[in-house]
Amino acid sequence: MKRLLKIVLPALLFSLSLSGQDGTAGLRAEVQFFADSLQTGRACGSAGAQSATLYLLRELRNAGLRTTVQSFPAGAKAGHNVVAVTPGWFRSYIVVGAYSDGLGTLDGTLYPGADANASGLAALLALARSLPGACTGPTGLIFVAFDGHHADLAGSRAFLERFRQEYPIRAMVNLDQIGSTLAPIRSSRPDYLIALGGAAFRTGLEAANRGPGLDLAYDYYGSANFTELFYRRVGDQRCFLEAGIPAVMFTSGITLNTNKPADTAASLDYAVLARRIDLIASWLLSLL
């Protein structure tokens, strides 16, 4: 009974916090901040990226997490990961990550990066504010905003090099473009989510999806080749997989707006984003 309450009650509270108007408005406001022209597209090493880093650091610290900024070389630039760990000591940890850098402003044109990947950052913060209190067992959580995604995944590589020995990592969860409904798996179901690598956790994910009721897939639009590409080569989970750490990449897929000036905050579906976060939260709770 105690184990059941530990899973059900936090999940219910989390769902209530995001499913209403205030919850979706909060997600929208956070994405708008990261994708605003004031952040100039968050290119690695830019003033806009530094602004995003400071915001992430403040919000993760306010969530009661132990925070640090990890600086590292990212090509000719300096990248900055924001790392936040649940207080206390645990036998193992699950890393929840989302990349923070965007393409920036190129030839005077702003690339806002709302879906890629302000949506992932908003989800990361929502999870960080809601889940740490459930870490009463042997497993803790580490929330990481990876810089240097566009510099050959420099941030995730630097994180593993620095922190893997300090924190025994059990698994990694990557939030990579999860705000759009423009590329559904089936045209009749815009409320969908792709969980690459999720087949190994299918039972838990299906159970977590009973409430959100999303159209859940474990491959990239039925293509074995694209599934392998996006899971093994493209996302920040790649570095964890290469280190022998199980990983799941959550995404709503590439759209016609991806890496384009049209990737604005207005193009996302915040009600569906909230349901996606709800699913991920409920699943993570079952692993703690």
C-alpha positions in Angstrom: 0.0 0.0 0.0 2.8 2.4 0.8 4.4 1.7 -2.5 1.1 2.3 -4.3 0.5 5.6 -2.5 4.1 6.7 -3.3 3.4 6.3 -7.0 -0.3 7.3 -7.3 -0.4 10.4 -5.1 2.5 12.3 -6.6 1.4 11.4 -10.1 -2.1 12.7 -9.4 -0.8 15.9 -8.0 1.5 16.3 -11.0 -1.4 15.8 -13.4 -3.5 18.3 -11.7 -0.8 20.9 -11.8 -0.4 20.7 -15.6 -3.8 19.6 -17.0 -5.6 22.9 -16.2 -5.4 26.3 -17.8 -2.7 27.5 -15.3 -0.5 24.5 -16.1 -0.6 24.9 -19.9 -0.2 28.7 -19.5 2.9 28.1 -17.5 4.4 25.8 -20.2 3.6 28.4 -22.9 5.2 31.2 -20.9 8.3 29.2 -20.3 8.7 28.2 -24.0 8.0 31.9 -25.0 10.8 33.0 -22.7 13.4 30.6 -24.2 12.2 31.2 -27.8 11.9 35.0 -27.4 14.0 37.3 -29.7 15.8 38.5 -26.5 17.5 35.1 -26.3 18.7 35.5 -30.0 18.1 31.8 -30.7 20.3 30.5 -27.8 23.4 29.7 -29.9 26.1 28.1 -27.8 28.4 30.8 -26.4 26.0 33.6 -27.1 24.5 36.1 -24.7 21.1 34.5 -25.3 22.5 31.1 -24.2 23.9 32.7 -21.1 20.5 34.2 -20.3 18.9 30.8 -20.7 21.5 29.2 -18.5 20.9 31.7 -15.7 17.2 31.2 -15.9 17.6 27.4 -15.7 20.0 27.6 -12.8 17.6 29.9 -10.9 14.5 27.7 -11.5 16.3 24.4 -10.7 17.8 25.9 -7.6 14.3 27.2 -6.5 13.0 23.6 -7.0 15.3 22.6 -4.0 17.9 20.8 -6.1 21.7 20.9 -5.7 22.8 22.8 -8.7 26.0 23.6 -10.6 27.1 25.0 -13.9 29.6 22.8 -15.8 31.7 24.7 -18.3 33.4 22.9 -21.2 34.9 23.6 -24.7 32.4 23.3 -27.5 34.4 23.9 -30.7 35.6 27.5 -30.6 32.9 28.4 -28.0 32.5 27.7 -24.3 29.4 25.7 -23.4 27.7 25.5 -20.1 25.6 22.6 -18.8 23.2 23.2 -15.9 23.2 20.2 -13.6 20.7 19.7 -10.8 20.7 16.7 -8.4 18.0 15.6 -5.9 19.3 16.2 -2.3 20.6 13.2 -0.4 22.6 10.2 -1.5 21.3 7.4 -3.6 22.6 4.0 -4.9 21.8 5.0 -8.4 20.4 7.9 -10.5 18.3 8.5 -13.5 19.4 11.4 -15.7 16.6 13.5 -17.2 18.1 15.7 -19.9 17.2 18.3 -22.6 19.5 20.2 -24.8 19.4 24.0 -24.4 21.3 25.5 -27.3 19.8 26.5 -30.6 21.0 27.7 -34.0 20.9 31.3 -32.9 20.6 34.2 -35.4 22.1 33.6 -38.8 22.6 36.3 -41.4 20.2 38.5 -39.4 17.4 35.8 -39.3 16.3 34.5 -35.9 15.8 30.8 -35.4 13.7 30.8 -32.2 14.0 27.1 -31.5 10.6 26.7 -29.7 10.1 23.1 -30.3 13.9 22.5 -30.8 14.3 22.6 -27.9 12.5 25.1 -25.7 9.8 22.5 -25.4 12.2 20.1 -23.9 13.5 22.7 -21.4 10.0 23.6 -20.3 9.3 19.8 -19.8 12.6 19.4 -17.9 11.7 22.3 -15.5 8.1 20.9 -15.0 9.5 17.5 -14.0 12.2 19.0 -11.8 9.6 21.0 -9.8 7.4 18.0 -9.3 9.4 14.7 -9.0 12.2 15.1 -6.5 10.0 14.7 -3.5 9.2 11.2 -4.7 12.8 10.2 -4.4 12.5 8.3 -1.1 13.9 5.0 -2.3 17.3 4.0 -3.7 17.1 6.0 -6.9 17.7 9.7 -7.3 17.3 12.1 -10.2 19.7 14.3 -12.1 18.2 17.0 -14.3 20.6 18.3 -17.0 20.2 21.1 -19.5 22.9 20.2 -22.1 24.6 22.9 -24.0 26.7 22.2 -27.1 24.1 19.9 -28.7 24.9 21.6 -32.0 28.6 21.2 -31.3 28.7 17.4 -31.8 26.9 16.7 -28.5 29.7 18.3 -26.6 27.6 18.9 -23.5 26.4 15.4 -22.9 30.0 14.1 -23.6 31.4 16.6 -21.0 28.7 15.6 -18.5 29.5 11.9 -18.6 33.2 12.5 -18.5 32.8 14.7 -15.3 30.0 13.1 -13.4 29.7 9.4 -14.3 32.2 8.3 -11.6 30.5 10.5 -9.0 27.0 9.4 -9.7 26.1 5.7 -10.7 23.8 6.3 -13.6 21.0 3.7 -14.0 19.3 5.2 -17.1 18.9 8.3 -19.2 15.7 10.1 -20.4 16.1 12.6 -23.2 13.4 15.2 -23.9 14.1 16.2 -27.5 11.4 18.3 -29.3 8.2 17.3 -27.6 5.9 20.2 -28.1 4.5 19.9 -31.7 1.5 18.1 -33.1 2.4 18.8 -36.7 3.8 15.3 -37.6 1.4 12.8 -36.0 2.0 9.1 -36.3 -1.6 8.8 -37.6 -3.4 11.7 -39.1 -6.4 11.1 -36.8 -4.4 11.3 -33.6 -2.5 14.6 -33.1 -2.1 13.6 -29.4 0.9 11.3 -29.9 4.4 10.7 -28.5 7.4 8.7 -29.8 9.5 6.9 -27.3 12.7 5.6 -29.0 14.3 3.0 -26.9 11.0 2.7 -24.9 10.2 -0.8 -26.1 12.5 -2.1 -23.3 10.2 -0.3 -20.8 7.0 -0.9 -22.6 5.0 -2.3 -19.7 5.7 0.7 -17.5 5.1 3.2 -20.3 1.8 1.7 -21.2 0.7 1.8 -17.6 1.8 5.4 -17.3 -0.2 6.2 -20.5 -3.5 5.0 -19.0 -4.3 8.6 -17.9 -2.8 10.7 -20.7 -4.1 8.3 -23.4 -1.6 9.3 -26.0 -0.9 7.6 -29.3 2.4 6.1 -28.2 5.0 4.6 -30.6 8.3 3.0 -30.1 9.8 3.6 -33.5 10.2 6.6 -35.8 7.2 6.5 -38.0 7.6 2.8 -38.7 11.1 3.1 -40.3 13.8 0.9 -38.9 16.5 3.0 -40.5 15.3 6.3 -39.2 14.7 4.8 -35.8 18.3 3.7 -35.7 19.5 7.1 -36.9 17.6 9.2 -34.4 18.1 6.9 -31.5 21.7 5.9 -32.0 23.3 8.9 -33.8 21.4 12.2 -33.4 20.2 12.9 -29.8 22.1 13.4 -26.6 21.1 9.9 -25.5 23.7 8.7 -28.0 26.6 9.4 -25.6 24.9 7.5 -22.8 24.1 4.5 -25.1 27.8 4.5 -26.2 28.7 4.4 -22.5 26.5 1.3 -22.0 23.7 3.2 -20.2 20.0 2.4 -21.2 18.2 5.5 -22.6 14.8 6.6 -23.9 14.4 9.5 -26.2 11.0 11.2 -26.1 10.1 13.3 -29.2 7.2 14.5 -31.3 9.3 14.2 -34.4 10.8 16.5 -37.0 8.3 18.9 -38.6 8.5 21.4 -41.5 9.3 24.0 -38.8 12.3 22.2 -37.3 15.4 24.3 -37.5 13.5 27.0 -39.3 12.5 30.6 -38.4 8.9 29.3 -38.2 9.7 27.2 -35.1 8.0 29.7 -32.8 6.2 29.4 -29.5 2.8 29.9 -31.3 3.3 26.7 -33.3 3.2 24.3 -30.4 0.3 22.5 -28.7 0.6 23.1 -25.0 -2.4 20.9 -24.0 -0.8 17.9 -25.6 2.7 18.9 -24.3 1.2 18.8 -20.8 -0.2 15.3 -21.4 3.2 14.1 -22.7 4.9 15.5 -19.5 2.3 13.7 -17.4 3.1 10.4 -19.0 6.8 10.8 -18.6 6.3 11.9 -15.0 4.1 8.9 -14.1 6.6 6.5 -15.8 9.6 8.0 -13.9 7.7 7.7 -10.6 7.3 4.0 -11.3 11.1 3.7 -11.6 12.0 5.4 -8.4 
